Amino acid sequence: MAGYRADDEYDYLFKLVLIGDSGSKSTIGIEFATKSLNIDNKVIKAQIWDTAGQERR
């Protein structure tokens, strides 16, 4: 089928980790989402990780 790409096929992958104050939001554990965009015939995939703010320092 022309124009078909499997979900795991992409040209660029960006991983975004959102880290905030542990007392400012009610995230439990980790929330995760993906978003794919087609820009100039390139597939750009973003993985967004929203953490609970309990990362080690």
N, C-alpha and C positions, 0 to 999 in steps of 0.2 A: 504494500500500500504506500503510495507516494506521500511524503511528508510525515510519516509516522516515526516517532522516536520513543523508545522504551523510557519508563520513568527514571531509570538510573543513568540515562545518557544525557550529558551536558557538556558544554564547552568551557564554562567557568563555574566554580563552586566557591561560595563565600560562606564562612561559618561565623555567625555573630553570637557572642556571649554577653548577655545583659547582666551586670552585677550591680546590685544596689544595697542600700541599707537594709539589714535584716529585719528591722522593726517597722519599715515603711510600707510593706506590701504583704498580702496574704498568700504568696506563692508557697505551696507545700511541695517540697522536693524540687523537681525540675519540670518546667513546662517546655514543650518542644513543638516547633512548627516548621514547615517547609513551604517555600514559594518559588515557582519557576516562572521566568519571564523570557520572552522572545524579543530580542533587540538586535536589529541589523542581521537577521538570519543566524544569530547565535543564541543558544539556550543558556541562560544564566540561572543557576539554582542557588537559593539562599537557605541556609539552615539557621534557624533562630532559637537560641537556648536562653530561657529566662530562669535564672537560679534563685534560690531562696536567700542569697546573700550570706551564706555561711562558709564561704571559701576560706581556705587556709591562707595566711599571710606570711 
